[in-house]
Amino acid sequence: MATVEFMGKDFTVDEDGFIDAYENFCPEWVQWVKTQEGIEELTDEHHKVVTVLQEYYEKNGIAPMVRILSKVTGFKLKHIYELFPSGPGKGACKMAGLPKPTGCV
């Protein structure tokens, strides 16, 4: 695993840039992923997606499927891709501090 330093914090990440443990999630992590995703400004919609992902993960131990994420947030899949250019699995889950999804997120 590699180490990334950002805003005075060190993060251990896997080969795809996902944080090593959900417990290491913090605001600096969100800012680092934002820069990696090329997101200029985080909106309430970004935060809503992240919150839904985290709440689902904390309850179920996995990331929700895309249709569940879309239903709970009220956002169409196309809009989630507009918010997170690399998609809900790679970009949104990464920003939320979740492990890399193994299934169809």
N, C-alpha and C positions, 0 to 999 in steps of 0.2 A: 504494500500500500504506500501511496505517496503522501507527502505532507504539503499543504497549501497554507501560506501565511497571508492573512488579509486583515487590515484594520487592527493590527496588534494581536491577533488570535491565530493560533495554529490549528488546522483541521486535517485530520487523517481521512483520505478519500481513497476509494477503489479506482480501478482502471477506467471507469466511466464517470468519475467525478462525484459519486454519491458519498455522503458523509458516512463515517464508519459506524456510528451509533445514533439512534434517534435522541438519546439523552444529551448529545452534544449540540443539538439544535440551539441556535441563539440568533438575535437580530443581525449580528455580523455575518452569519451564514447566509441569511436571506439576501443581504447586500452583495455578497460574493456571487451567489447564483444569478442574481439580477444582472451583474456585469457579464457573466458567462453566457447568459441567454440573450444579451443584447437588448434588454428591456430598459427603456429610458426612464420611465417613471412607474412606480408601483401604485396601483389604484385600489380602491375598495374591492373591486372585482377580483384582483389578484389575491388580496388578503382573504376574501371569502372562499376561493378555491383552496388555498393553503389550509385555512381553518377546517373546512369540510374534510379534507384529506387527513389531517391530523386527528380530528375527532373520530373518524371512521377507523383509522389505524389503532388508536388507543383502545377502542371498543372491541375490534375484531382481529387485531394483529397482522392485518394485511391491508393493502390499498384497495379502495373500491373499484369495481369495474366501471368503465367509462359511462355506461348508461345510468348507473347509480349516481356517479359524480354529476352528470348532466341533470338528472332529475332533482337531486338535492339542491344544487346551486341555481337551477332554473336557466342555466346557460346551454345553448346548443353546442355540440361538439366543435363546430366551425369557430365559434366565439372563443372556446377554450384554447384552440390553436392560435387564435389571434393574440390572446393574452400570453400564452407560452409557446413560442415558435417551434420548439422541439417537441411539443406535445404534452399531454397530461401525464404520461408515464415517465418520460425523461425529464422534462422541465419542471412541471408542477410538483411531482413527487420528490424530485431532487430538492426543490426550494423548501418543501415542507419538512425536509429532514428524514424522509422515509427511506427504507432500503430500496434498492433497485427492484422494481416489480418483476416478477417472474412470469406472470400471466398477461392477460389482455386487460390493461388498465384503460 
